[in-house]
């Protein structure tokens, strides 16, 4: 039987399902914001700069590349390409469309993220590092 809960919602059962779902969603959002702030901190960009979907994808990829054990692991995630300049041996870049770039390096079994860049910042980084 449907009844009205204290919160004002109508439904069945002992507790209001709608409020439970909303609380779960709030918790998810909170965790998401926390993660997002962590990744922003890690990658060193302002929160407002990166669209949320890009940030989430960057976060996932960033975390998974920390588990890469050899250079071939970059092939596991579609989108990585090897940088070919002789001064950038062991560097890989992941393109998020035209605007964002995630750079990682691989050296003797150690894989680490180098940075998450806007397209412009990436080009600047690239021009500095290609020259060596
Ligand atoms: Zn409710």
Backbone and ligand atoms as CSV (ligand in chain L), in Angstrom:
chain,resi,resn,atom,element,x,y,z
A,1,UNK,N,N,0.828,-1.202,0.000
A,1,UNK,CA,C,0.000,0.000,0.000
A,1,UNK,C,C,0.866,1.257,0.000
A,2,UNK,N,N,0.489,2.193,-0.804
A,2,UNK,CA,C,1.252,3.434,-0.859
A,2,UNK,C,C,0.938,4.316,0.332
A,3,UNK,N,N,1.933,4.953,0.844
A,3,UNK,CA,C,1.702,5.903,1.941
A,3,UNK,C,C,2.581,7.131,1.742
A,4,UNK,N,N,2.316,8.112,2.538
A,4,UNK,CA,C,3.138,9.321,2.456
A,4,UNK,C,C,4.182,9.296,3.565
A,5,UNK,N,N,5.439,9.407,3.181
A,5,UNK,CA,C,6.523,9.408,4.173
A,5,UNK,C,C,6.679,10.793,4.784
A,6,UNK,N,N,7.474,10.851,5.846
A,6,UNK,CA,C,7.709,12.136,6.521
A,6,UNK,C,C,8.274,13.193,5.574
A,7,UNK,N,N,9.052,12.708,4.600
A,7,UNK,CA,C,9.683,13.636,3.663
A,7,UNK,C,C,8.678,14.239,2.686
A,8,UNK,N,N,7.490,13.635,2.634
A,8,UNK,CA,C,6.478,14.155,1.726
A,8,UNK,C,C,6.318,13.327,0.469
A,9,UNK,N,N,7.285,12.450,0.187
A,9,UNK,CA,C,7.174,11.560,-0.965
A,9,UNK,C,C,6.172,10.459,-0.670
A,10,UNK,N,N,5.612,9.930,-1.731
A,10,UNK,CA,C,4.682,8.818,-1.572
A,10,UNK,C,C,5.332,7.535,-2.060
A,11,UNK,N,N,5.005,6.414,-1.399
A,11,UNK,CA,C,5.570,5.147,-1.852
A,11,UNK,C,C,5.246,4.011,-0.908
A,12,UNK,N,N,5.887,2.866,-1.172
A,12,UNK,CA,C,5.671,1.676,-0.355
A,12,UNK,C,C,6.898,1.404,0.511
A,13,UNK,N,N,6.711,0.548,1.502
A,13,UNK,CA,C,7.840,0.105,2.324
A,13,UNK,C,C,8.047,0.952,3.557
A,14,UNK,N,N,9.138,0.610,4.283
A,14,UNK,CA,C,9.395,1.283,5.557
A,14,UNK,C,C,10.043,2.641,5.357
A,15,UNK,N,N,10.913,2.704,4.330
A,15,UNK,CA,C,11.625,3.958,4.094
A,15,UNK,C,C,11.380,4.440,2.664
A,16,UNK,N,N,11.541,5.741,2.518
A,16,UNK,CA,C,11.265,6.337,1.205
A,16,UNK,C,C,12.387,5.986,0.230
A,17,UNK,N,N,12.042,5.216,-0.788
A,17,UNK,CA,C,13.041,4.794,-1.781
A,17,UNK,C,C,13.635,5.970,-2.541
A,18,UNK,N,N,12.789,6.917,-2.801
A,18,UNK,CA,C,13.245,8.077,-3.568
A,18,UNK,C,C,14.339,8.827,-2.813
A,19,UNK,N,N,14.120,8.986,-1.498
A,19,UNK,CA,C,15.137,9.669,-0.692
A,19,UNK,C,C,16.412,8.836,-0.597
A,20,UNK,N,N,16.250,7.509,-0.517
A,20,UNK,CA,C,17.431,6.632,-0.469
A,20,UNK,C,C,18.232,6.781,-1.754
A,21,UNK,N,N,17.529,6.756,-2.891
A,21,UNK,CA,C,18.204,6.922,-4.183
A,21,UNK,C,C,18.889,8.277,-4.284
A,22,UNK,N,N,18.183,9.299,-3.800
A,22,UNK,CA,C,18.768,10.641,-3.856
A,22,UNK,C,C,20.031,10.729,-3.003
A,23,UNK,N,N,19.938,10.094,-1.812
A,23,UNK,CA,C,21.126,10.106,-0.940
A,23,UNK,C,C,22.277,9.352,-1.588
A,24,UNK,N,N,21.965,8.204,-2.204
A,24,UNK,CA,C,23.007,7.444,-2.899
A,24,UNK,C,C,23.634,8.269,-4.013
A,25,UNK,N,N,22.775,8.972,-4.740
A,25,UNK,CA,C,23.266,9.804,-5.828
A,25,UNK,C,C,24.150,10.921,-5.290
A,26,UNK,N,N,23.713,11.511,-4.169
A,26,UNK,CA,C,24.524,12.568,-3.549
A,26,UNK,C,C,25.879,12.037,-3.138
A,27,UNK,N,N,25.862,10.819,-2.586
A,27,UNK,CA,C,27.117,10.189,-2.159
A,27,UNK,C,C,28.023,9.944,-3.377
A,28,UNK,N,N,27.394,9.436,-4.451
A,28,UNK,CA,C,28.157,9.218,-5.681
A,28,UNK,C,C,28.743,10.528,-6.200
A,29,UNK,N,N,27.921,11.557,-6.170
A,29,UNK,CA,C,28.394,12.862,-6.639
A,29,UNK,C,C,29.544,13.374,-5.781
A,30,UNK,N,N,29.401,13.126,-4.464
A,30,UNK,CA,C,30.439,13.583,-3.550
A,30,UNK,C,C,31.756,12.858,-3.854
A,31,UNK,N,N,31.666,11.534,-4.020
A,31,UNK,CA,C,32.854,10.735,-4.341
A,31,UNK,C,C,33.442,11.202,-5.664
A,32,UNK,N,N,32.550,11.444,-6.621
A,32,UNK,CA,C,32.997,11.918,-7.931
A,32,UNK,C,C,33.752,13.246,-7.810
A,33,UNK,N,N,33.159,14.188,-7.048
A,33,UNK,CA,C,33.809,15.497,-6.902
A,33,UNK,C,C,35.178,15.365,-6.239
A,34,UNK,N,N,35.214,14.462,-5.228
A,34,UNK,CA,C,36.465,14.228,-4.526
A,34,UNK,C,C,37.519,13.679,-5.483
A,35,UNK,N,N,37.119,12.666,-6.252
A,35,UNK,CA,C,38.024,12.063,-7.233
A,35,UNK,C,C,38.463,13.103,-8.237
A,36,UNK,N,N,37.480,13.857,-8.680
A,36,UNK,CA,C,37.776,14.850,-9.704
A,36,UNK,C,C,38.765,15.885,-9.174
A,37,UNK,N,N,38.542,16.314,-7.915
A,37,UNK,CA,C,39.478,17.274,-7.343
A,37,UNK,C,C,40.862,16.676,-7.182
A,38,UNK,N,N,40.882,15.377,-6.853
A,38,UNK,CA,C,42.180,14.702,-6.745
A,38,UNK,C,C,42.901,14.679,-8.072
A,39,UNK,N,N,42.170,14.334,-9.103
A,39,UNK,CA,C,42.822,14.264,-10.417
A,39,UNK,C,C,43.235,15.645,-10.877
A,40,UNK,N,N,42.403,16.632,-10.613
A,40,UNK,CA,C,42.780,17.994,-10.987
A,40,UNK,C,C,44.040,18.411,-10.262
A,41,UNK,N,N,44.088,18.037,-8.971
A,41,UNK,CA,C,45.277,18.371,-8.189
A,41,UNK,C,C,46.493,17.653,-8.764
A,42,UNK,N,N,46.265,16.362,-9.066
A,42,UNK,CA,C,47.371,15.551,-9.571
A,42,UNK,C,C,47.870,16.087,-10.899
A,43,UNK,N,N,46.920,16.398,-11.772
A,43,UNK,CA,C,47.339,16.815,-13.096
A,43,UNK,C,C,47.581,18.316,-13.181
A,44,UNK,N,N,47.250,19.015,-12.125
A,44,UNK,CA,C,47.626,20.417,-12.027
A,44,UNK,C,C,46.898,21.370,-12.942
A,45,UNK,N,N,45.594,21.161,-13.094
A,45,UNK,CA,C,44.799,22.124,-13.855
A,45,UNK,C,C,43.651,22.630,-12.987
A,46,UNK,N,N,43.154,23.774,-13.341
A,46,UNK,CA,C,42.036,24.319,-12.578
A,46,UNK,C,C,40.770,23.518,-12.815
A,47,UNK,N,N,39.976,23.407,-11.753
A,47,UNK,CA,C,38.757,22.614,-11.825
A,47,UNK,C,C,37.875,23.029,-12.993
A,48,UNK,N,N,37.782,24.307,-13.202
A,48,UNK,CA,C,36.869,24.788,-14.227
A,48,UNK,C,C,37.336,24.531,-15.656
A,49,UNK,N,N,38.585,24.168,-15.787
A,49,UNK,CA,C,39.170,24.086,-17.116
A,49,UNK,C,C,38.755,22.876,-17.941
A,50,UNK,N,N,38.491,21.770,-17.250
A,50,UNK,CA,C,38.275,20.519,-17.965
A,50,UNK,C,C,36.818,20.090,-17.901
A,51,UNK,N,N,36.225,19.765,-19.046
A,51,UNK,CA,C,34.851,19.244,-19.017
A,51,UNK,C,C,34.816,17.952,-18.192
A,52,UNK,N,N,33.703,17.740,-17.487
A,52,UNK,CA,C,33.616,16.626,-16.558
A,52,UNK,C,C,33.872,15.265,-17.211
A,53,UNK,N,N,33.318,15.045,-18.404
A,53,UNK,CA,C,33.492,13.730,-19.042
A,53,UNK,C,C,34.958,13.468,-19.382
A,54,UNK,N,N,35.656,14.529,-19.778
A,54,UNK,CA,C,37.078,14.407,-20.087
A,54,UNK,C,C,37.860,14.121,-18.801
A,55,UNK,N,N,37.495,14.847,-17.750
A,55,UNK,CA,C,38.190,14.678,-16.476
A,55,UNK,C,C,38.037,13.252,-15.955
A,56,UNK,N,N,36.830,12.700,-16.063
A,56,UNK,CA,C,36.585,11.352,-15.572
A,56,UNK,C,C,37.389,10.333,-16.379
A,57,UNK,N,N,37.394,10.520,-17.680
A,57,UNK,CA,C,38.131,9.606,-18.542
A,57,UNK,C,C,39.635,9.723,-18.259
A,58,UNK,N,N,40.079,10.959,-18.096
A,58,UNK,CA,C,41.489,11.183,-17.788
A,58,UNK,C,C,41.857,10.509,-16.466
A,59,UNK,N,N,40.953,10.630,-15.519
A,59,UNK,CA,C,41.184,10.035,-14.205
A,59,UNK,C,C,41.318,8.518,-14.313
A,60,UNK,N,N,40.396,7.891,-15.052
A,60,UNK,CA,C,40.445,6.439,-15.248
A,60,UNK,C,C,41.751,6.019,-15.912
A,61,UNK,N,N,42.077,6.724,-16.965
A,61,UNK,CA,C,43.262,6.356,-17.735
A,61,UNK,C,C,44.530,6.606,-16.924
A,62,UNK,N,N,44.533,7.732,-16.233
A,62,UNK,CA,C,45.651,8.079,-15.357
A,62,UNK,C,C,45.896,6.959,-14.344
A,63,UNK,N,N,44.808,6.515,-13.711
A,63,UNK,CA,C,44.941,5.458,-12.703
A,63,UNK,C,C,45.375,4.135,-13.310
A,64,UNK,N,N,44.811,3.797,-14.479
A,64,UNK,CA,C,45.166,2.501,-15.039
A,64,UNK,C,C,46.601,2.477,-15.538
A,65,UNK,N,N,47.086,3.615,-15.984
A,65,UNK,CA,C,48.467,3.590,-16.487
A,65,UNK,C,C,49.481,3.449,-15.364
A,66,UNK,N,N,49.051,3.748,-14.131
A,66,UNK,CA,C,49.957,3.538,-12.995
A,66,UNK,C,C,50.243,2.050,-12.797
A,67,UNK,N,N,49.350,1.203,-13.364
A,67,UNK,CA,C,49.544,-0.249,-13.257
A,67,UNK,C,C,50.260,-0.846,-14.464
A,68,UNK,N,N,50.576,-0.026,-15.429
A,68,UNK,CA,C,51.279,-0.546,-16.600
A,68,UNK,C,C,52.640,-1.094,-16.182
A,69,UNK,N,N,52.937,-2.273,-16.712
A,69,UNK,CA,C,54.200,-2.901,-16.323
A,69,UNK,C,C,55.226,-2.882,-17.457
A,70,UNK,N,N,54.755,-2.696,-18.657
A,70,UNK,CA,C,55.702,-2.547,-19.765
A,70,UNK,C,C,55.101,-1.677,-20.864
A,71,UNK,N,N,55.958,-1.302,-21.790
A,71,UNK,CA,C,55.547,-0.335,-22.804
A,71,UNK,C,C,54.383,-0.839,-23.657
A,72,UNK,N,N,54.276,-2.151,-23.799
A,72,UNK,CA,C,53.177,-2.712,-24.594
A,72,UNK,C,C,51.816,-2.458,-23.951
A,73,UNK,N,N,51.811,-2.228,-22.647
A,73,UNK,CA,C,50.541,-1.983,-21.963
A,73,UNK,C,C,49.814,-0.762,-22.510
A,74,UNK,N,N,50.554,0.137,-23.121
A,74,UNK,CA,C,49.913,1.315,-23.701
A,74,UNK,C,C,48.946,0.924,-24.817
A,75,UNK,N,N,49.221,-0.249,-25.399
A,75,UNK,CA,C,48.327,-0.710,-26.472
A,75,UNK,C,C,46.982,-1.167,-25.942
A,76,UNK,N,N,46.931,-1.472,-24.641
A,76,UNK,CA,C,45.673,-1.943,-24.039
A,76,UNK,C,C,44.591,-0.875,-24.103
A,77,UNK,N,N,45.000,0.361,-24.058
A,77,UNK,CA,C,44.023,1.445,-24.103
A,77,UNK,C,C,44.154,2.156,-25.438
A,78,UNK,N,N,43.099,2.032,-26.205
A,78,UNK,CA,C,43.109,2.632,-27.537
A,78,UNK,C,C,43.244,4.145,-27.419
A,79,UNK,N,N,44.109,4.706,-28.214
A,79,UNK,CA,C,44.243,6.153,-28.192
A,79,UNK,C,C,45.648,6.623,-27.856
A,80,UNK,N,N,46.441,5.725,-27.278
A,80,UNK,CA,C,47.817,6.116,-26.981
A,80,UNK,C,C,48.651,6.118,-28.255
A,81,UNK,N,N,49.519,7.056,-28.368
A,81,UNK,CA,C,50.510,6.957,-29.430
A,81,UNK,C,C,51.880,7.314,-28.869
A,82,UNK,N,N,52.843,6.705,-29.490
A,82,UNK,CA,C,54.219,6.872,-29.083
A,82,UNK,C,C,54.732,8.183,-29.652
A,83,UNK,N,N,55.477,8.930,-28.860
A,83,UNK,CA,C,56.114,10.123,-29.411
A,83,UNK,C,C,57.409,9.703,-30.094
A,84,UNK,N,N,57.621,10.295,-31.244
A,84,UNK,CA,C,58.690,9.765,-32.084
A,84,UNK,C,C,59.994,10.570,-32.018
A,85,UNK,N,N,59.946,11.767,-31.449
A,85,UNK,CA,C,61.179,12.562,-31.382
A,85,UNK,C,C,62.238,11.818,-30.574
A,86,UNK,N,N,63.487,11.948,-30.999
A,86,UNK,CA,C,64.556,11.170,-30.353
A,86,UNK,C,C,64.730,11.576,-28.890
A,87,UNK,N,N,64.403,12.831,-28.561
A,87,UNK,CA,C,64.513,13.281,-27.169
A,87,UNK,C,C,63.324,12.836,-26.327
A,88,UNK,N,N,62.324,12.261,-26.986
A,88,UNK,CA,C,61.116,11.845,-26.262
A,88,UNK,C,C,60.932,10.329,-26.316
A,89,UNK,N,N,62.022,9.620,-26.299
A,89,UNK,CA,C,61.975,8.173,-26.291
A,89,UNK,C,C,61.301,7.711,-24.988
A,90,UNK,N,N,60.338,6.806,-25.124
A,90,UNK,CA,C,59.646,6.314,-23.935
A,90,UNK,C,C,58.472,7.178,-23.518
A,91,UNK,N,N,58.176,8.213,-24.300
A,91,UNK,CA,C,57.016,9.045,-23.987
A,91,UNK,C,C,55.827,8.679,-24.865
A,92,UNK,N,N,54.660,8.693,-24.225
A,92,UNK,CA,C,53.422,8.385,-24.927
A,92,UNK,C,C,52.425,9.498,-24.690
A,93,UNK,N,N,51.572,9.695,-25.668
A,93,UNK,CA,C,50.543,10.718,-25.492
A,93,UNK,C,C,49.173,10.127,-25.809
A,94,UNK,N,N,48.204,10.545,-25.022
A,94,UNK,CA,C,46.832,10.126,-25.242
A,94,UNK,C,C,46.024,11.366,-25.615
A,95,UNK,N,N,45.357,11.304,-26.753
A,95,UNK,CA,C,44.564,12.450,-27.211
A,95,UNK,C,C,43.123,12.341,-26.751
A,96,UNK,N,N,42.656,13.378,-26.104
A,96,UNK,CA,C,41.225,13.492,-25.808
A,96,UNK,C,C,40.662,14.493,-26.801
A,97,UNK,N,N,40.256,13.990,-27.922
A,97,UNK,CA,C,39.790,14.889,-28.970
A,97,UNK,C,C,40.907,15.835,-29.374
A,98,UNK,N,N,40.511,17.040,-29.750
A,98,UNK,CA,C,41.516,17.980,-30.240
A,98,UNK,C,C,42.091,18.839,-29.113
A,99,UNK,N,N,41.395,18.856,-27.973
A,99,UNK,CA,C,41.720,19.865,-26.972
A,99,UNK,C,C,42.643,19.440,-25.840
A,100,UNK,N,N,42.641,18.151,-25.509
A,100,UNK,CA,C,43.368,17.733,-24.298
A,100,UNK,C,C,44.321,16.595,-24.580
A,101,UNK,N,N,45.418,16.593,-23.843
A,101,UNK,CA,C,46.444,15.568,-24.028
A,101,UNK,C,C,46.913,15.067,-22.670
A,102,UNK,N,N,47.034,13.757,-22.586
A,102,UNK,CA,C,47.627,13.157,-21.396
A,102,UNK,C,C,48.966,12.549,-21.803
A,103,UNK,N,N,50.009,12.944,-21.116
A,103,UNK,CA,C,51.336,12.448,-21.466
A,103,UNK,C,C,51.839,11.542,-20.351
A,104,UNK,N,N,52.431,10.433,-20.748
A,104,UNK,CA,C,53.011,9.510,-19.785
A,104,UNK,C,C,54.369,9.061,-20.291
A,105,UNK,N,N,55.176,8.605,-19.365
A,105,UNK,CA,C,56.481,8.105,-19.776
A,105,UNK,C,C,56.664,6.692,-19.273
A,106,UNK,N,N,57.441,5.949,-20.007
A,106,UNK,CA,C,57.746,4.584,-19.614
A,106,UNK,C,C,59.241,4.391,-19.651
A,107,UNK,N,N,59.778,3.884,-18.557
A,107,UNK,CA,C,61.222,3.700,-18.498
A,107,UNK,C,C,61.558,2.554,-17.546
A,108,UNK,N,N,62.152,1.504,-18.065
A,108,UNK,CA,C,62.597,0.371,-17.258
A,108,UNK,C,C,61.531,-0.124,-16.279
A,109,UNK,N,N,60.359,-0.443,-16.790
A,109,UNK,CA,C,59.316,-1.029,-15.947
A,109,UNK,C,C,58.551,-0.033,-15.105
A,110,UNK,N,N,58.901,1.219,-15.225
A,110,UNK,CA,C,58.192,2.230,-14.448
A,110,UNK,C,C,57.415,3.149,-15.394
A,111,UNK,N,N,56.114,3.148,-15.170
A,111,UNK,CA,C,55.268,3.988,-15.995
A,111,UNK,C,C,54.722,5.113,-15.148
A,112,UNK,N,N,54.882,6.335,-15.609
A,112,UNK,CA,C,54.300,7.417,-14.809
A,112,UNK,C,C,53.674,8.501,-15.669
A,113,UNK,N,N,52.599,9.079,-15.130
A,113,UNK,CA,C,51.976,10.187,-15.839
A,113,UNK,C,C,52.892,11.396,-15.790
A,114,UNK,N,N,53.004,12.085,-16.880
A,114,UNK,CA,C,53.837,13.274,-16.945
A,114,UNK,C,C,52.987,14.522,-16.752
A,115,UNK,N,N,51.824,14.514,-17.389
A,115,UNK,CA,C,50.952,15.659,-17.215
A,115,UNK,C,C,49.716,15.587,-18.084
A,116,UNK,N,N,48.732,16.314,-17.685
A,116,UNK,CA,C,47.528,16.458,-18.471
A,116,UNK,C,C,47.514,17.883,-18.985
A,117,UNK,N,N,47.474,18.029,-20.284
A,117,UNK,CA,C,47.665,19.341,-20.875
A,117,UNK,C,C,46.497,19.746,-21.767
A,118,UNK,N,N,46.273,21.025,-21.824
A,118,UNK,CA,C,45.441,21.524,-22.911
A,118,UNK,C,C,46.282,21.386,-24.180
A,119,UNK,N,N,45.614,21.411,-25.298
A,119,UNK,CA,C,46.278,21.300,-26.586
A,119,UNK,C,C,47.432,22.316,-26.707
A,120,UNK,N,N,47.157,23.556,-26.290
A,120,UNK,CA,C,48.175,24.606,-26.384
A,120,UNK,C,C,49.350,24.325,-25.458
A,121,UNK,N,N,49.034,23.941,-24.212
A,121,UNK,CA,C,50.090,23.665,-23.232
A,121,UNK,C,C,50.923,22.466,-23.676
A,122,UNK,N,N,50.236,21.504,-24.292
A,122,UNK,CA,C,50.943,20.325,-24.797
A,122,UNK,C,C,51.945,20.718,-25.882
A,123,UNK,N,N,51.494,21.544,-26.794
A,123,UNK,CA,C,52.391,21.974,-27.874
A,123,UNK,C,C,53.611,22.712,-27.333
A,124,UNK,N,N,53.382,23.494,-26.278
A,124,UNK,CA,C,54.468,24.216,-25.636
A,124,UNK,C,C,55.451,23.222,-24.992
A,125,UNK,N,N,54.860,22.261,-24.267
A,125,UNK,CA,C,55.670,21.212,-23.618
A,125,UNK,C,C,56.471,20.462,-24.666
A,126,UNK,N,N,55.789,20.127,-25.764
A,126,UNK,CA,C,56.411,19.371,-26.838
A,126,UNK,C,C,57.580,20.140,-27.442
A,127,UNK,N,N,57.370,21.423,-27.720
A,127,UNK,CA,C,58.420,22.207,-28.376
A,127,UNK,C,C,59.632,22.359,-27.465
A,128,UNK,N,N,59.372,22.448,-26.153
A,128,UNK,CA,C,60.495,22.528,-25.198
A,128,UNK,C,C,61.284,21.232,-25.185
A,129,UNK,N,N,60.529,20.108,-25.196
A,129,UNK,CA,C,61.179,18.817,-24.985
A,129,UNK,C,C,61.744,18.179,-26.245
A,130,UNK,N,N,61.189,18.551,-27.365
A,130,UNK,CA,C,61.722,18.014,-28.608
A,130,UNK,C,C,63.126,18.551,-28.844
A,131,UNK,N,N,63.297,19.816,-28.437
A,131,UNK,CA,C,64.619,20.430,-28.608
A,131,UNK,C,C,65.636,19.846,-27.642
A,132,UNK,N,N,65.161,19.273,-26.553
A,132,UNK,CA,C,66.011,18.589,-25.591
A,132,UNK,C,C,66.670,19.494,-24.578
L,1,ZN,ZN,ZN,11.395,10.884,0.325
